[in-house]
Amino acid sequence: MSLGLKIKDVRLKKGLTQSELADETSITLRTIQRIENNEVKPSFHS
């Protein structure tokens, strides 16, 4: 399982939307979407 899918799985298990995760992490919604779709790899900071 890719990192993006693992992040999505945890997010869904916690009952969070992508928007809520973005707000809680100060990462943009578009970046969350791109990470979950394996378009980019999150940086260590993220």
N, C-alpha and C positions, 0 to 999 in steps of 0.2 A: 504494500500500500504506500502510495506517495505521501510526502509530507503535507501537501495541499489537502489530500483526502483525509488524512489524520486530523488536521486542524478543523476541517468541515465537520467531521464526525464528532469531535469533542464539542464544537460549537452547538451542534444540533442536540446533543445529549444534555447540554446545559440550558437548552431552550432559548438560545440567543439568535437573533437575526443577524445578518451581516452588518446592518446599520448599527445595531447595539454593540456588536463586537468592535466596530470601528470607533464608536464613541468611547468605549472603555479602554481601548488601547492607543488612542490618538493616531491611528493609522487610517488613511483615507478608505472610504468604501470601495473605490475602484481598485486600490491595492489589495484589499481583502479578497475581492472577486478574482483578481489576477493570480493571487497566491493559491486560492482554492481550485482554480482552473489550471494550475501548473504552468501558467504563462511566465511566471517569475518565481525565483526562490527568495524567501524572506531573508533579510540581512540578519546578522547576529543581534543587532540592536532591536529589531522588530520582534 
